[in-house]
C-alpha cells in the first residue's frame, strides 16, 4: 500500500495544510483519541486572500462640447515611446486646431505612483487631459 503525504497532496490542490490543524486550541493540546460523533464536528474555512477594501467609484468628467479655446494637457507616464507619441499629438493639434492650447507634462515617478501636484495643475488650468499609458 502506498503512503500519501497529506501536506504535499493539499499543496498540489492549492489548499493550505493549516486546515489539518483545526483550531489553534486543538493544535496545542496533546493528541488523544476522540470519539466519533455524528454531526457535532465543525469545519471552518479561511480565505487566505482576506477581505479586499471597498472600491470607491469615481464618475467620469463631463464631456466638452468643443476643444476650441480650451487647454489640453498631454501627460507622459514614462512608458516606452509615449513621449514621441504625445509630441506627434501636440504637432497635430498645432497644425489642425491652433485655437487649442496644448501643454506637455511628464508625470513624476512610475505609472502607478500618484502625482498630486500635476493633478492639481491640470484641474486648475486644464480642460482635458490625454495620458499615454502604453499598450
N, C-alpha and C positions, 0 to 999 in steps of 0.2 A: 504494500500500500504506500502511496506517495504522500509525503507530509507537505502541507501547504503553509507557506509563510503568510499569515493573515495581513501583516503590515504591508508587505510587498504587493499583495493582491489588492488591498484597499487603495494603495498609492496608484496602482495601474488604473483603477477605476475612477480615480480623481476624488477619492473620499479620504478625509483626514483620519489617521489612526487614532486621533484623540477620542473619537466616539467609542472606541473599545474600552476606554477607561470609565465611562459612565460619568457620574457626578464626582466633583472633587473630593467629597467625603468618602465615596467608595474607593477612590484611588489611593487614599491614605490609610484606610483601615486594612487590617490583615485579611487575606482572602480565606473565607471559611465556606464550606459547602452550604448552600442555601436551598431551602425547599422551593420547589417549583409551584407557583400558584397561578391559576388561570385568570388573566385579565387585570392583575394587580400591578404589574410592572409598567414603568413609564419610560418612553424613549424620547429624548429631547434632541432636536437637530439645531445646529447653529450655522448661520450663513457666514462663511469666512470673509465675505466682502463687506460685511457690516451694513449700516443703513446710509445710503448716499444722502447728501444735503438736498434740500428742495431746490428746484430750478426756478430762477427768477426770470420771467418772461419780460422782454423789453420790446415794445412795439416799434415798427419801422417809422422812420421820419416821414413827415408829409412830403408828397411829391411836389416838385416845382413845375409851374406852367411853362416857363421858359428859362434858359440859361443866360439870355441876353442881359448884360449889366450886372451879372452875378459873379461871385468868386468861387472857383472850383479848386480844391486842394488835391494835389496828386501826391499820395503818400507811399513812399518806398519802404517796404518792410525788410529789405536786405536779401530777399530771395534772389538766386542767381538769374541775372538778365532782367530783373524787374526795373532797374534804373533805366536801362536802354528802352524798354517798352514805354515807360512813363514819359521819357524825353520825346519819343515819337508822338505820343498822345498830345503832349504840350505843343509840338510843332503843328500838329493837325488843328488844334484849337486856334493857334496864332494865324494860320492860313485861312481857315474856314469860318471861324467865329471870333473875329477880332474884338467884339464887344464883351467877350468873356475874359475875366482876369484869372490867369492860371498861376497857382503858387505850388512849387515843388518843395516837398519836405521829406527828410529821411527820419523815420521813426527811431527813437532811441532803443537800443537793446534788441534782442531777438524777437521774433514774431509774437510769441505768447506773452511777453513782458509788457506790462502797462506803460503808457507814456502820457500821464495826466497833463503835462504842460502842452503837448501837441494837441490833445483833445480839447483843452480849454481854448487854445488859439483858434482851432477850426470852428468851435462853437461860437466864439466871439466875432470872428472876422469872415468866416466862410459861409457859403450857402449849400455847398455839396462837396463830397469827397470821393475820390477814386483810389482804392488801395490795391496795390499789386501783391497778391497773396501767393502766387506760384501755382503750380499745377496740382 
